[in-house]
């Protein structure tokens, strides 16, 4: 009746699907969205690991990951947006 | 009896969180456009993560771990709408237009024109 291994397996399947979207996303924003979603799933996976293996230290790691994920997405988005030739229409031509 | 109730509540919350996570990932793969995929990713960020973390809160009882998980939940609920909004706004300002089911008028560009 323990659901945590099933939850971890489901999160791993979701991570594989998100990684597929990250690899074959047409625009850079699709890849960025997939990276953000992958970070959220990493946080959930770390929290579940902390409970399953009875090591609550992993919750601190999950907390740090949830903050670094946000800062990383903002930083990459700033690099992508304020770059020469970042217009999607310009690059299509 | 209380412990059994807690187990059932955490089981139900974790299970529904998993279901929402899988639905969001299938949407992230199968939706045709960036903005529709944003919708699916929002489902993962709010409902999937929220239900799984609330299930873990019920599982942990009243310890320090509860406070840590509530902090994770708080930061996730604070940062994920902000990052979704920022990514959507950057995509919109860089020229990406939402996908339409049928291209009846010439104003909305088709998906094939975009990289």
N, CA and C atoms of all chains as a GROMACS GRO file, in nm:
protein
  624
    1UNK      N    1   0.085  -0.120   0.000
    1UNK     CA    2   0.000   0.000   0.000
    1UNK      C    3   0.087   0.124   0.000
    2UNK      N    4   0.219   0.102  -0.008
    2UNK     CA    5   0.306   0.219  -0.010
    2UNK      C    6   0.310   0.277  -0.150
    3UNK      N    7   0.278   0.404  -0.160
    3UNK     CA    8   0.262   0.463  -0.293
    3UNK      C    9   0.388   0.536  -0.337
    4UNK      N   10   0.485   0.552  -0.248
    4UNK     CA   11   0.598   0.639  -0.283
    4UNK      C   12   0.686   0.584  -0.396
    5UNK      N   13   0.716   0.452  -0.401
    5UNK     CA   14   0.791   0.405  -0.520
    5UNK      C   15   0.715   0.425  -0.649
    6UNK      N   16   0.582   0.406  -0.645
    6UNK     CA   17   0.502   0.432  -0.766
    6UNK      C   18   0.509   0.579  -0.804
    7UNK      N   19   0.506   0.667  -0.703
    7UNK     CA   20   0.514   0.810  -0.732
    7UNK      C   21   0.649   0.845  -0.794
    8UNK      N   22   0.756   0.782  -0.742
    8UNK     CA   23   0.888   0.811  -0.798
    8UNK      C   24   0.900   0.759  -0.940
    9UNK      N   25   0.841   0.642  -0.967
    9UNK     CA   26   0.845   0.590  -1.104
    9UNK      C   27   0.767   0.681  -1.198
   10UNK      N   28   0.651   0.730  -1.152
   10UNK     CA   29   0.572   0.820  -1.236
   10UNK      C   30   0.648   0.949  -1.263
   11UNK      N   31   0.718   1.000  -1.161
   11UNK     CA   32   0.794   1.124  -1.182
   11UNK      C   33   0.908   1.099  -1.279
   12UNK      N   34   0.967   0.979  -1.275
   12UNK     CA   35   1.076   0.949  -1.371
   12UNK      C   36   1.022   0.940  -1.514
   13UNK      N   37   0.902   0.880  -1.530
   13UNK     CA   38   0.842   0.875  -1.664
   13UNK      C   39   0.814   1.016  -1.713
   14UNK      N   40   0.761   1.101  -1.624
   14UNK     CA   41   0.732   1.239  -1.662
   14UNK      C   42   0.861   1.313  -1.698
   15UNK      N   43   0.969   1.283  -1.626
   15UNK     CA   44   1.097   1.348  -1.659
   15UNK      C   45   1.144   1.307  -1.799
   16UNK      N   46   1.123   1.180  -1.835
   16UNK     CA   47   1.163   1.136  -1.970
   16UNK      C   48   1.080   1.210  -2.076
   17UNK      N   49   0.948   1.224  -2.052
   17UNK     CA   50   0.864   1.294  -2.150
   17UNK      C   51   0.906   1.440  -2.162
   18UNK      N   52   0.936   1.504  -2.046
   18UNK     CA   53   0.978   1.643  -2.050
   18UNK      C   54   1.111   1.660  -2.121
   19UNK      N   55   1.199   1.560  -2.104
   19UNK     CA   56   1.328   1.565  -2.171
   19UNK      C   57   1.311   1.551  -2.322
   20UNK      N   58   1.211   1.469  -2.364
   20UNK     CA   59   1.182   1.458  -2.507
   20UNK      C   60   1.136   1.592  -2.562
   21UNK      N   61   1.048   1.662  -2.488
   21UNK     CA   62   1.004   1.794  -2.533
   21UNK      C   63   1.121   1.892  -2.535
   22UNK      N   64   1.212   1.878  -2.440
   22UNK     CA   65   1.327   1.969  -2.435
   22UNK      C   66   1.419   1.944  -2.554
   23UNK      N   67   1.429   1.819  -2.600
   23UNK     CA   68   1.520   1.791  -2.711
   23UNK      C   69   1.457   1.828  -2.844
   24UNK      N   70   1.325   1.808  -2.861
   24UNK     CA   71   1.266   1.832  -2.993
   24UNK      C   72   1.173   1.950  -2.997
   25UNK      N   73   1.181   2.039  -2.895
   25UNK     CA   74   1.096   2.158  -2.898
   25UNK      C   75   1.134   2.248  -3.015
   26UNK      N   76   1.036   2.299  -3.088
   26UNK     CA   77   1.071   2.377  -3.207
   26UNK      C   78   1.137   2.510  -3.174
   27UNK      N   79   1.083   2.585  -3.080
   27UNK     CA   80   1.141   2.714  -3.046
   27UNK      C   81   1.221   2.702  -2.918
   28UNK      N   82   1.296   2.808  -2.889
   28UNK     CA   83   1.377   2.808  -2.767
   28UNK      C   84   1.288   2.820  -2.644
   29UNK      N   85   1.169   2.878  -2.660
   29UNK     CA   86   1.080   2.894  -2.545
   29UNK      C   87   1.020   2.760  -2.502
   30UNK      N   88   0.999   2.672  -2.600
   30UNK     CA   89   0.954   2.537  -2.564
   30UNK      C   90   1.059   2.467  -2.479
   31UNK      N   91   1.184   2.482  -2.520
   31UNK     CA   92   1.292   2.418  -2.444
   31UNK      C   93   1.303   2.476  -2.304
   32UNK      N   94   1.283   2.609  -2.294
   32UNK     CA   95   1.292   2.675  -2.165
   32UNK      C   96   1.178   2.632  -2.072
   33UNK      N   97   1.059   2.621  -2.130
   33UNK     CA   98   0.943   2.574  -2.054
   33UNK      C   99   0.965   2.430  -2.005
   34UNK      N  100   1.023   2.347  -2.092
   34UNK     CA  101   1.051   2.209  -2.052
   34UNK      C  102   1.156   2.205  -1.942
   35UNK      N  103   1.256   2.294  -1.950
   35UNK     CA  104   1.359   2.297  -1.846
   35UNK      C  105   1.300   2.339  -1.711
   36UNK      N  106   1.209   2.437  -1.714
   36UNK     CA  107   1.143   2.481  -1.592
   36UNK      C  108   1.060   2.369  -1.531
   37UNK      N  109   0.988   2.298  -1.616
   37UNK     CA  110   0.904   2.189  -1.569
   37UNK      C  111   0.990   2.073  -1.514
   38UNK      N  112   1.105   2.052  -1.581
   38UNK     CA  113   1.198   1.949  -1.532
   38UNK      C  114   1.251   1.984  -1.394
   39UNK      N  115   1.277   2.112  -1.370
   39UNK     CA  116   1.323   2.154  -1.237
   39UNK      C  117   1.218   2.131  -1.130
   40UNK      N  118   1.092   2.159  -1.163
   40UNK     CA  119   0.984   2.133  -1.068
   40UNK      C  120   0.977   1.984  -1.034
   41UNK      N  121   0.993   1.899  -1.138
   41UNK     CA  122   0.986   1.754  -1.112
   41UNK      C  123   1.108   1.709  -1.032
   42UNK      N  124   1.222   1.775  -1.051
   42UNK     CA  125   1.339   1.742  -0.969
   42UNK      C  126   1.312   1.770  -0.822
   43UNK      N  127   1.247   1.883  -0.795
   43UNK     CA  128   1.213   1.917  -0.656
   43UNK      C  129   1.123   1.810  -0.595
   44UNK      N  130   1.021   1.769  -0.671
   44UNK     CA  131   0.930   1.666  -0.618
   44UNK      C  132   1.002   1.534  -0.596
   45UNK      N  133   1.092   1.500  -0.690
   45UNK     CA  134   1.164   1.374  -0.679
   45UNK      C  135   1.256   1.374  -0.557
   46UNK      N  136   1.322   1.488  -0.531
   46UNK     CA  137   1.411   1.495  -0.414
   46UNK      C  138   1.331   1.485  -0.284
   47UNK      N  139   1.215   1.550  -0.280
   47UNK     CA  140   1.133   1.542  -0.160
   47UNK      C  141   1.087   1.398  -0.135
   48UNK      N  142   1.050   1.327  -0.244
   48UNK     CA  143   1.006   1.188  -0.228
   48UNK      C  144   1.122   1.098  -0.186
   49UNK      N  145   1.244   1.124  -0.238
   49UNK     CA  146   1.362   1.047  -0.197
   49UNK      C  147   1.386   1.065  -0.048
   50UNK      N  148   1.374   1.190   0.000
   50UNK     CA  149   1.394   1.216   0.142
   50UNK      C  150   1.298   1.140   0.229
   51UNK      N  151   1.174   1.120   0.182
   51UNK     CA  152   1.079   1.044   0.263
   51UNK      C  153   1.099   0.895   0.250
   52UNK      N  154   1.132   0.849   0.129
   52UNK     CA  155   1.140   0.705   0.107
   52UNK      C  156   1.260   0.645   0.177
   53UNK      N  157   1.374   0.714   0.174
   53UNK     CA  158   1.495   0.662   0.235
   53UNK      C  159   1.515   0.714   0.377
   54UNK      N  160   1.415   0.789   0.430
   54UNK     CA  161   1.416   0.838   0.566
   54UNK      C  162   1.538   0.927   0.593
   55UNK      N  163   1.570   1.009   0.495
   55UNK     CA  164   1.677   1.106   0.513
   55UNK      C  165   1.622   1.244   0.484
   56UNK      N  166   1.585   1.319   0.588
   56UNK     CA  167   1.522   1.450   0.564
   56UNK      C  168   1.617   1.558   0.514
   57UNK      N  169   1.746   1.524   0.498
   57UNK     CA  170   1.839   1.625   0.444
   57UNK      C  171   1.803   1.662   0.301
   58UNK      N  172   1.741   1.566   0.230
   58UNK     CA  173   1.709   1.591   0.090
   58UNK      C  174   1.606   1.702   0.074
   59UNK      N  175   1.530   1.732   0.180
   59UNK     CA  176   1.432   1.841   0.170
   59UNK      C  177   1.503   1.975   0.155
   60UNK      N  178   1.619   1.990   0.220
   60UNK     CA  179   1.697   2.113   0.203
   60UNK      C  180   1.744   2.126   0.060
   61UNK      N  181   1.789   2.012   0.003
   61UNK     CA  182   1.832   2.015  -0.137
   61UNK      C  183   1.716   2.054  -0.228
   62UNK      N  184   1.596   2.001  -0.198
   62UNK     CA  185   1.480   2.036  -0.279
   62UNK      C  186   1.448   2.184  -0.270
   63UNK      N  187   1.462   2.239  -0.150
   63UNK     CA  188   1.436   2.383  -0.131
   63UNK      C  189   1.533   2.466  -0.214
   64UNK      N  190   1.661   2.429  -0.210
   64UNK     CA  191   1.761   2.503  -0.287
   64UNK      C  192   1.735   2.488  -0.437
   65UNK      N  193   1.697   2.368  -0.479
   65UNK     CA  194   1.669   2.346  -0.622
   65UNK      C  195   1.552   2.430  -0.668
   66UNK      N  196   1.448   2.444  -0.583
   66UNK     CA  197   1.330   2.520  -0.626
   66UNK      C  198   1.365   2.667  -0.644
   67UNK      N  199   1.463   2.717  -0.566
   67UNK     CA  200   1.501   2.858  -0.583
   67UNK      C  201   1.594   2.876  -0.702
   68UNK      N  202   1.691   2.783  -0.717
   68UNK     CA  203   1.788   2.795  -0.826
   68UNK      C  204   1.720   2.779  -0.962
   69UNK      N  205   1.615   2.696  -0.965
   69UNK     CA  206   1.540   2.676  -1.088
   69UNK      C  207   1.482   2.807  -1.139
   70UNK      N  208   1.421   2.882  -1.048
   70UNK     CA  209   1.360   3.010  -1.086
   70UNK      C  210   1.465   3.108  -1.136
   71UNK      N  211   1.574   3.120  -1.060
   71UNK     CA  212   1.678   3.216  -1.098
   71UNK      C  213   1.742   3.176  -1.231
   72UNK      N  214   1.760   3.044  -1.250
   72UNK     CA  215   1.820   2.997  -1.374
   72UNK      C  216   1.732   3.026  -1.494
   73UNK      N  217   1.600   3.003  -1.480
   73UNK     CA  218   1.509   3.031  -1.592
   73UNK      C  219   1.511   3.179  -1.627
   74UNK      N  220   1.510   3.264  -1.525
   74UNK     CA  221   1.511   3.408  -1.552
   74UNK      C  222   1.641   3.449  -1.620
   75UNK      N  223   1.754   3.391  -1.576
   75UNK     CA  224   1.883   3.428  -1.634
   75UNK      C  225   1.893   3.383  -1.779
   76UNK      N  226   1.853   3.258  -1.807
   76UNK     CA  227   1.859   3.208  -1.945
   76UNK      C  228   1.763   3.286  -2.034
   77UNK      N  229   1.647   3.322  -1.980
   77UNK     CA  230   1.550   3.398  -2.059
   77UNK      C  231   1.602   3.536  -2.090
   78UNK      N  232   1.673   3.596  -1.996
   78UNK     CA  233   1.730   3.728  -2.023
   78UNK      C  234   1.837   3.718  -2.132
   79UNK      N  235   1.916   3.610  -2.126
   79UNK     CA  236   2.018   3.591  -2.230
   79UNK      C  237   1.953   3.570  -2.366
   80UNK      N  238   1.842   3.494  -2.368
   80UNK     CA  239   1.778   3.463  -2.496
   80UNK      C  240   1.708   3.586  -2.552
   81UNK      N  241   1.645   3.665  -2.461
   81UNK     CA  242   1.562   3.775  -2.509
   81UNK      C  243   1.646   3.892  -2.558
   82UNK      N  244   1.744   3.934  -2.480
   82UNK     CA  245   1.822   4.052  -2.518
   82UNK      C  246   1.948   4.010  -2.592
   83UNK      N  247   1.927   3.938  -2.701
   83UNK     CA  248   2.039   3.893  -2.781
   83UNK      C  249   2.013   3.938  -2.923
   84UNK      N  250   2.118   3.964  -2.995
   84UNK     CA  251   2.098   4.012  -3.132
   84UNK      C  252   2.041   3.899  -3.217
   85UNK      N  253   1.934   3.932  -3.290
   85UNK     CA  254   1.872   3.830  -3.373
   85UNK      C  255   1.788   3.732  -3.296
   86UNK      N  256   1.734   3.777  -3.180
   86UNK     CA  257   1.653   3.686  -3.101
   86UNK      C  258   1.508   3.683  -3.149
   87UNK      N  259   1.475   3.766  -3.247
   87UNK     CA  260   1.338   3.767  -3.297
   87UNK      C  261   1.313   3.638  -3.375
   88UNK      N  262   1.203   3.572  -3.342
   88UNK     CA  263   1.174   3.444  -3.406
   88UNK      C  264   1.147   3.464  -3.555
   89UNK      N  265   1.078   3.576  -3.587
   89UNK     CA  266   1.043   3.600  -3.727
   89UNK      C  267   1.169   3.630  -3.808
   90UNK      N  268   1.264   3.702  -3.746
   90UNK     CA  269   1.388   3.733  -3.818
   90UNK      C  270   1.467   3.606  -3.846
   91UNK      N  271   1.468   3.515  -3.747
   91UNK     CA  272   1.546   3.395  -3.767
   91UNK      C  273   1.483   3.301  -3.869
   92UNK      N  274   1.349   3.313  -3.882
   92UNK     CA  275   1.283   3.225  -3.978
   92UNK      C  276   1.319   3.265  -4.122
   93UNK      N  277   1.349   3.394  -4.141
   93UNK     CA  278   1.376   3.439  -4.278
   93UNK      C  279   1.518   3.404  -4.321
   94UNK      N  280  -0.646   0.491   1.473
   94UNK     CA  281  -0.752   0.532   1.382
   94UNK      C  282  -0.712   0.662   1.312
   95UNK      N  283  -0.652   0.754   1.388
   95UNK     CA  284  -0.606   0.878   1.326
   95UNK      C  285  -0.495   0.849   1.226
   96UNK      N  286  -0.409   0.754   1.264
   96UNK     CA  287  -0.299   0.720   1.175
   96UNK      C  288  -0.349   0.659   1.045
   97UNK      N  289  -0.454   0.573   1.056
   97UNK     CA  290  -0.512   0.517   0.935
   97UNK      C  291  -0.572   0.624   0.846
   98UNK      N  292  -0.637   0.722   0.910
   98UNK     CA  293  -0.695   0.833   0.833
   98UNK      C  294  -0.587   0.913   0.763
   99UNK      N  295  -0.476   0.935   0.835
   99UNK     CA  296  -0.366   1.009   0.772
   99UNK      C  297  -0.310   0.933   0.652
  100UNK      N  298  -0.297   0.801   0.668
  100UNK     CA  299  -0.243   0.722   0.558
  100UNK      C  300  -0.333   0.730   0.436
  101UNK      N  301  -0.465   0.720   0.461
  101UNK     CA  302  -0.558   0.724   0.347
  101UNK      C  303  -0.552   0.861   0.280
  102UNK      N  304  -0.547   0.968   0.361
  102UNK     CA  305  -0.544   1.103   0.302
  102UNK      C  306  -0.417   1.124   0.222
  103UNK      N  307  -0.303   1.079   0.275
  103UNK     CA  308  -0.179   1.099   0.202
  103UNK      C  309  -0.175   1.013   0.075
  104UNK      N  310  -0.235   0.892   0.083
  104UNK     CA  311  -0.243   0.806  -0.036
  104UNK      C  312  -0.323   0.873  -0.146
  105UNK      N  313  -0.439   0.927  -0.107
  105UNK     CA  314  -0.526   0.990  -0.208
  105UNK      C  315  -0.460   1.113  -0.267
  106UNK      N  316  -0.396   1.194  -0.182
  106UNK     CA  317  -0.335   1.317  -0.233
  106UNK      C  318  -0.217   1.285  -0.325
  107UNK      N  319  -0.132   1.189  -0.285
  107UNK     CA  320  -0.018   1.154  -0.370
  107UNK      C  321  -0.065   1.093  -0.502
  108UNK      N  322  -0.170   1.008  -0.495
  108UNK     CA  323  -0.219   0.947  -0.618
  108UNK      C  324  -0.276   1.048  -0.714
  109UNK      N  325  -0.356   1.143  -0.662
  109UNK     CA  326  -0.413   1.243  -0.753
  109UNK      C  327  -0.304   1.336  -0.806
  110UNK      N  328  -0.202   1.362  -0.723
  110UNK     CA  329  -0.090   1.443  -0.773
  110UNK      C  330  -0.017   1.374  -0.887
  111UNK      N  331   0.003   1.243  -0.875
  111UNK     CA  332   0.067   1.167  -0.983
  111UNK      C  333  -0.016   1.173  -1.109
  112UNK      N  334  -0.150   1.159  -1.092
  112UNK     CA  335  -0.236   1.160  -1.211
  112UNK      C  336  -0.227   1.296  -1.281
  113UNK      N  337  -0.228   1.404  -1.203
  113UNK     CA  338  -0.218   1.536  -1.267
  113UNK      C  339  -0.082   1.556  -1.332
  114UNK      N  340   0.022   1.501  -1.270
  114UNK     CA  341   0.157   1.511  -1.328
  114UNK      C  342   0.164   1.440  -1.462
  115UNK      N  343   0.104   1.319  -1.468
  115UNK     CA  344   0.109   1.244  -1.595
  115UNK      C  345   0.026   1.314  -1.703
  116UNK      N  346  -0.091   1.369  -1.663
  116UNK     CA  347  -0.174   1.440  -1.761
  116UNK      C  348  -0.099   1.562  -1.814
  117UNK      N  349  -0.032   1.633  -1.724
  117UNK     CA  350   0.044   1.750  -1.768
  117UNK      C  351   0.157   1.714  -1.862
  118UNK      N  352   0.224   1.602  -1.835
  118UNK     CA  353   0.336   1.562  -1.923
  118UNK      C  354   0.287   1.517  -2.058
  119UNK      N  355   0.173   1.446  -2.062
  119UNK     CA  356   0.118   1.406  -2.192
  119UNK      C  357   0.077   1.530  -2.270
  120UNK      N  358   0.021   1.629  -2.200
  120UNK     CA  359  -0.012   1.754  -2.268
  120UNK      C  360   0.111   1.826  -2.318
  121UNK      N  361   0.218   1.821  -2.241
  121UNK     CA  362   0.343   1.887  -2.282
  121UNK      C  363   0.400   1.823  -2.408
  122UNK      N  364   0.375   1.693  -2.425
  122UNK     CA  365   0.424   1.627  -2.547
  122UNK      C  366   0.329   1.650  -2.663
  123UNK      N  367   0.199   1.643  -2.639
  123UNK     CA  368   0.106   1.631  -2.752
  123UNK      C  369   0.046   1.762  -2.799
  124UNK      N  370   0.053   1.868  -2.722
  124UNK     CA  371  -0.011   1.992  -2.765
  124UNK      C  372   0.066   2.056  -2.880
  125UNK      N  373  -0.003   2.129  -2.968
  125UNK     CA  374   0.060   2.169  -3.094
  125UNK      C  375   0.144   2.294  -3.089
  126UNK      N  376   0.142   2.368  -2.981
  126UNK     CA  377   0.194   2.504  -2.986
  126UNK      C  378   0.259   2.538  -2.852
  127UNK      N  379   0.340   2.643  -2.849
  127UNK     CA  380   0.405   2.682  -2.724
  127UNK      C  381   0.304   2.724  -2.618
  128UNK      N  382   0.205   2.803  -2.658
  128UNK     CA  383   0.113   2.858  -2.558
  128UNK      C  384   0.021   2.752  -2.500
  129UNK      N  385  -0.017   2.655  -2.582
  129UNK     CA  386  -0.096   2.544  -2.527
  129UNK      C  387  -0.011   2.456  -2.436
  130UNK      N  388   0.117   2.442  -2.471
  130UNK     CA  389   0.207   2.365  -2.384
  130UNK      C  390   0.229   2.437  -2.251
  131UNK      N  391   0.221   2.571  -2.255
  131UNK     CA  392   0.233   2.648  -2.131
  131UNK      C  393   0.119   2.614  -2.036
  132UNK      N  394   0.002   2.594  -2.093
  132UNK     CA  395  -0.115   2.553  -2.014
  132UNK      C  396  -0.089   2.419  -1.943
  133UNK      N  397  -0.034   2.322  -2.019
  133UNK     CA  398  -0.006   2.191  -1.959
  133UNK      C  399   0.102   2.202  -1.851
  134UNK      N  400   0.203   2.285  -1.875
  134UNK     CA  401   0.310   2.299  -1.775
  134UNK      C  402   0.258   2.367  -1.649
  135UNK      N  403   0.161   2.457  -1.664
  135UNK     CA  404   0.100   2.517  -1.547
  135UNK      C  405   0.026   2.416  -1.462
  136UNK      N  406  -0.034   2.317  -1.529
  136UNK     CA  407  -0.100   2.208  -1.454
  136UNK      C  408   0.000   2.131  -1.370
  137UNK      N  409   0.119   2.104  -1.429
  137UNK     CA  410   0.223   2.032  -1.354
  137UNK      C  411   0.268   2.115  -1.235
  138UNK      N  412   0.292   2.244  -1.259
  138UNK     CA  413   0.354   2.326  -1.155
  138UNK      C  414   0.262   2.350  -1.037
  139UNK      N  415   0.133   2.372  -1.063
  139UNK     CA  416   0.045   2.408  -0.952
  139UNK      C  417  -0.019   2.284  -0.890
  140UNK      N  418  -0.096   2.210  -0.972
  140UNK     CA  419  -0.179   2.106  -0.913
  140UNK      C  420  -0.098   1.980  -0.882
  141UNK      N  421  -0.010   1.938  -0.975
  141UNK     CA  422   0.068   1.818  -0.948
  141UNK      C  423   0.161   1.834  -0.830
  142UNK      N  424   0.243   1.941  -0.835
  142UNK     CA  425   0.339   1.964  -0.727
  142UNK      C  426   0.267   1.993  -0.596
  143UNK      N  427   0.158   2.072  -0.602
  143UNK     CA  428   0.086   2.106  -0.480
  143UNK      C  429   0.027   1.985  -0.412
  144UNK      N  430  -0.038   1.898  -0.490
  144UNK     CA  431  -0.101   1.781  -0.428
  144UNK      C  432   0.003   1.686  -0.372
  145UNK      N  433   0.115   1.665  -0.446
  145UNK     CA  434   0.218   1.573  -0.396
  145UNK      C  435   0.280   1.628  -0.268
  146UNK      N  436   0.308   1.759  -0.265
  146UNK     CA  437   0.372   1.813  -0.145
  146UNK      C  438   0.277   1.818  -0.026
  147UNK      N  439   0.147   1.842  -0.050
  147UNK     CA  440   0.051   1.839   0.061
  147UNK      C  441   0.037   1.696   0.114
  148UNK      N  442   0.044   1.597   0.022
  148UNK     CA  443   0.045   1.458   0.068
  148UNK      C  444   0.165   1.427   0.155
  149UNK      N  445   0.282   1.483   0.117
  149UNK     CA  446   0.401   1.461   0.200
  149UNK      C  447   0.391   1.532   0.334
  150UNK      N  448   0.324   1.649   0.336
  150UNK     CA  449   0.302   1.719   0.463
  150UNK      C  450   0.220   1.632   0.557
  151UNK      N  451   0.113   1.572   0.506
  151UNK     CA  452   0.029   1.487   0.590
  151UNK      C  453   0.107   1.364   0.636
  152UNK      N  454   0.193   1.313   0.547
  152UNK     CA  455   0.274   1.196   0.582
  152UNK      C  456   0.372   1.226   0.695
  153UNK      N  457   0.428   1.349   0.696
  153UNK     CA  458   0.537   1.377   0.789
  153UNK      C  459   0.488   1.413   0.928
  154UNK      N  460   0.363   1.453   0.944
  154UNK     CA  461   0.316   1.490   1.076
  154UNK      C  462   0.370   1.625   1.120
  155UNK      N  463   0.380   1.645   1.252
  155UNK     CA  464   0.425   1.776   1.302
  155UNK      C  465   0.573   1.770   1.336
  156UNK      N  466   0.658   1.784   1.235
  156UNK     CA  467   0.802   1.788   1.261
  156UNK      C  468   0.862   1.906   1.187
  157UNK      N  469   0.995   1.912   1.187
  157UNK     CA  470   1.064   2.018   1.113
  157UNK      C  471   1.048   1.998   0.963
  158UNK      N  472   1.032   1.872   0.921
  158UNK     CA  473   1.016   1.843   0.779
  158UNK      C  474   0.890   1.908   0.723
  159UNK      N  475   0.787   1.917   0.805
  159UNK     CA  476   0.665   1.983   0.762
  159UNK      C  477   0.690   2.128   0.724
  160UNK      N  478   0.768   2.195   0.810
  160UNK     CA  479   0.798   2.336   0.784
  160UNK      C  480   0.878   2.350   0.655
  161UNK      N  481   0.972   2.256   0.634
  161UNK     CA  482   1.053   2.263   0.511
  161UNK      C  483   0.967   2.242   0.387
  162UNK      N  484   0.876   2.145   0.394
  162UNK     CA  485   0.790   2.119   0.277
  162UNK      C  486   0.697   2.237   0.253
  163UNK      N  487   0.651   2.300   0.361
  163UNK     CA  488   0.563   2.416   0.341
  163UNK      C  489   0.642   2.531   0.280
  164UNK      N  490   0.770   2.543   0.316
  164UNK     CA  491   0.854   2.644   0.251
  164UNK      C  492   0.871   2.614   0.102
  165UNK      N  493   0.894   2.485   0.070
  165UNK     CA  494   0.908   2.447  -0.072
  165UNK      C  495   0.780   2.482  -0.148
  166UNK      N  496   0.667   2.450  -0.087
  166UNK     CA  497   0.536   2.479  -0.149
  166UNK      C  498   0.518   2.628  -0.170
  167UNK      N  499   0.557   2.706  -0.069
  167UNK     CA  500   0.543   2.852  -0.077
  167UNK      C  501   0.629   2.907  -0.190
  168UNK      N  502   0.756   2.864  -0.196
  168UNK     CA  503   0.842   2.918  -0.301
  168UNK      C  504   0.798   2.872  -0.439
  169UNK      N  505   0.750   2.748  -0.448
  169UNK     CA  506   0.702   2.697  -0.577
  169UNK      C  507   0.581   2.776  -0.624
  170UNK      N  508   0.489   2.804  -0.531
  170UNK     CA  509   0.371   2.880  -0.570
  170UNK      C  510   0.405   3.025  -0.598
  171UNK      N  511   0.516   3.074  -0.542
  171UNK     CA  512   0.556   3.212  -0.569
  171UNK      C  513   0.627   3.222  -0.702
  172UNK      N  514   0.714   3.125  -0.733
  172UNK     CA  515   0.803   3.143  -0.847
  172UNK      C  516   0.748   3.086  -0.977
  173UNK      N  517   0.668   2.980  -0.972
  173UNK     CA  518   0.630   2.916  -1.099
  173UNK      C  519   0.533   3.000  -1.182
  174UNK      N  520   0.434   3.071  -1.125
  174UNK     CA  521   0.354   3.159  -1.210
  174UNK      C  522   0.436   3.274  -1.267
  175UNK      N  523   0.532   3.324  -1.189
  175UNK     CA  524   0.616   3.434  -1.238
  175UNK      C  525   0.698   3.389  -1.358
  176UNK      N  526   0.759   3.270  -1.348
  176UNK     CA  527   0.842   3.225  -1.459
  176UNK      C  528   0.757   3.190  -1.581
  177UNK      N  529   0.637   3.132  -1.559
  177UNK     CA  530   0.548   3.104  -1.671
  177UNK      C  531   0.509   3.233  -1.743
  178UNK      N  532   0.474   3.334  -1.664
  178UNK     CA  533   0.432   3.461  -1.723
  178UNK      C  534   0.546   3.526  -1.799
  179UNK      N  535   0.667   3.519  -1.744
  179UNK     CA  536   0.782   3.582  -1.808
  179UNK      C  537   0.815   3.512  -1.939
  180UNK      N  538   0.811   3.378  -1.938
  180UNK     CA  539   0.840   3.304  -2.061
  180UNK      C  540   0.734   3.333  -2.167
  181UNK      N  541   0.607   3.338  -2.126
  181UNK     CA  542   0.500   3.366  -2.223
  181UNK      C  543   0.514   3.505  -2.281
  182UNK      N  544   0.548   3.602  -2.196
  182UNK     CA  545   0.560   3.739  -2.244
  182UNK      C  546   0.679   3.752  -2.338
  183UNK      N  547   0.789   3.684  -2.306
  183UNK     CA  548   0.906   3.690  -2.395
  183UNK      C  549   0.874   3.625  -2.528
  184UNK      N  550   0.800   3.514  -2.526
  184UNK     CA  551   0.764   3.449  -2.653
  184UNK      C  552   0.674   3.538  -2.735
  185UNK      N  553   0.580   3.607  -2.668
  185UNK     CA  554   0.486   3.693  -2.742
  185UNK      C  555   0.557   3.814  -2.800
  186UNK      N  556   0.649   3.874  -2.724
  186UNK     CA  557   0.718   3.991  -2.777
  186UNK      C  558   0.822   3.955  -2.883
  187UNK      N  559   0.866   3.829  -2.885
  187UNK     CA  560   0.964   3.794  -2.987
  187UNK      C  561   0.896   3.746  -3.115
  188UNK      N  562   0.765   3.755  -3.124
  188UNK     CA  563   0.699   3.733  -3.252
  188UNK      C  564   0.625   3.602  -3.266
  189UNK      N  565   0.620   3.521  -3.160
  189UNK     CA  566   0.546   3.395  -3.168
  189UNK      C  567   0.398   3.424  -3.151
  190UNK      N  568   0.316   3.369  -3.240
  190UNK     CA  569   0.173   3.393  -3.231
  190UNK      C  570   0.101   3.265  -3.192
  191UNK      N  571  -0.009   3.276  -3.116
  191UNK     CA  572  -0.081   3.154  -3.075
  191UNK      C  573  -0.134   3.076  -3.194
  192UNK      N  574  -0.142   2.947  -3.173
  192UNK     CA  575  -0.186   2.854  -3.276
  192UNK      C  576  -0.336   2.862  -3.289
  193UNK      N  577  -0.385   2.855  -3.413
  193UNK     CA  578  -0.529   2.850  -3.438
  193UNK      C  579  -0.563   2.716  -3.501
  194UNK      N  580  -0.687   2.673  -3.474
  194UNK     CA  581  -0.728   2.542  -3.524
  194UNK      C  582  -0.741   2.543  -3.675
  195UNK      N  583  -0.795   2.653  -3.729
  195UNK     CA  584  -0.806   2.662  -3.875
  195UNK      C  585  -0.765   2.802  -3.917
  196UNK      N  586  -0.694   2.809  -4.022
  196UNK     CA  587  -0.640   2.938  -4.069
  196UNK      C  588  -0.739   2.998  -4.166
  197UNK      N  589  -0.846   3.060  -4.110
  197UNK     CA  590  -0.947   3.113  -4.200
  197UNK      C  591  -0.913   3.252  -4.249
  198UNK      N  592  -0.849   3.333  -4.164
  198UNK     CA  593  -0.811   3.466  -4.210
  198UNK      C  594  -0.660   3.474  -4.220
  199UNK      N  595  -0.614   3.570  -4.292
  199UNK     CA  596  -0.471   3.578  -4.318
  199UNK      C  597  -0.391   3.641  -4.206
  200UNK      N  598  -0.455   3.685  -4.098
  200UNK     CA  599  -0.381   3.756  -3.994
  200UNK      C  600  -0.300   3.660  -3.907
  201UNK      N  601  -0.353   3.542  -3.880
  201UNK     CA  602  -0.280   3.450  -3.793
  201UNK      C  603  -0.190   3.362  -3.879
  202UNK      N  604  -0.063   3.362  -3.843
  202UNK     CA  605   0.031   3.286  -3.923
  202UNK      C  606   0.023   3.139  -3.887
  203UNK      N  607   0.053   3.057  -3.984
  203UNK     CA  608   0.049   2.913  -3.958
  203UNK      C  609   0.175   2.871  -3.884
  204UNK      N  610   0.172   2.751  -3.831
  204UNK     CA  611   0.281   2.704  -3.748
  204UNK      C  612   0.406   2.674  -3.831
  205UNK      N  613   0.385   2.646  -3.960
  205UNK     CA  614   0.498   2.605  -4.042
  205UNK      C  615   0.591   2.721  -4.072
  206UNK      N  616   0.541   2.846  -4.056
  206UNK     CA  617   0.628   2.958  -4.087
  206UNK      C  618   0.731   2.981  -3.978
  207UNK      N  619   0.702   2.931  -3.859
  207UNK     CA  620   0.792   2.958  -3.747
  207UNK      C  621   0.892   2.843  -3.732
  208UNK      N  622   1.008   2.871  -3.682
  208UNK     CA  623   1.108   2.764  -3.665
  208UNK      C  624   1.072   2.670  -3.553
   0.00000   0.00000   0.00000
